[in-house]
Amino acid sequence: MSERGKVEPSEPVHPLVVKRHRLLSEWSYEFCAKYGVDYPDEATPAQEAEYDAGVKAIYSRIREEFAAEEEVAGRGD
């Protein structure tokens, strides 16, 4: 039985999903601190473009890592 209020995942979570969430959280925190806003959508359009580019870079990085992982798994290493 789990602790009250604690939600346990029904399936294992892939480590790259955890990494993606951590990187997005860190990027959002750094961005908001840099521009003195509480949420990225409070930034100016130019700043939002910078935020969106950072998010896209994170997703690209995770996709590359996943593809590399799949390639290794496909070779049976």
Summary of the structure (lengths in Angstrom):
residues: 77
radius of gyration: 16.9
end to end distance: 37.5
largest distance: 48.5
contacts: 151
relative contact order: 0.11
helix: 71%
strand: 0%
